[in-house]
Amino acid sequence: MNREQKVYENLDPKIKSVLNLTNGWLVGNAVFDILTDRKPDDYDIVVNSPEFHTIIKSLTVTYKFTINNYGGFKFYIDDFVLDVWTEDLSHFLLAALNFNYAYNFKSRLLIGKI
C-alpha cells in the first residue's frame, strides 16, 4: 500500500467528511502519525477563505469550539481536536515552523519535506 492510500484508509471518518466539504489540506502531525501507525489526537486543516465558511457553518452546529491563539477555530470532536485554518496552503507552508506533510483528501495527494 502506498503512503497516500495509507493516509486515506486510516483517516477518521469524521475528518474525511470535513475534508470532503472543501478542497482543504490536512497538515501537521496527524499525517505523520497515520503514516507511522499512531492514532492522531489532533488534526489541522488548511482551507481557502471561501471554503472556510462551508466548514465553519457545518461544524459549529454540531461541535463545541473556541478560537485558538493563532486565529483558527478549534473544534472538540469526540476524542480528538480539529483546528481549522483559513489561508492559502503556500502561505501556510512558508509560515509553518514544523512542516512534515500535507494531504489533500479529494485528490489523494500527499506532499512532504525532502
Secondary structure, 3 states (H helix, E strand, C coil): CCHHHHHHHHCCHHHHHHHHHCCCEEECHHHHHHHCCCCCCEEEEEECHHHHHHHHHHHHCCCEEEECCCCCEEEEECCEEEEEEECCHHHHHHHCCCCCEEEECCCCEEEECC
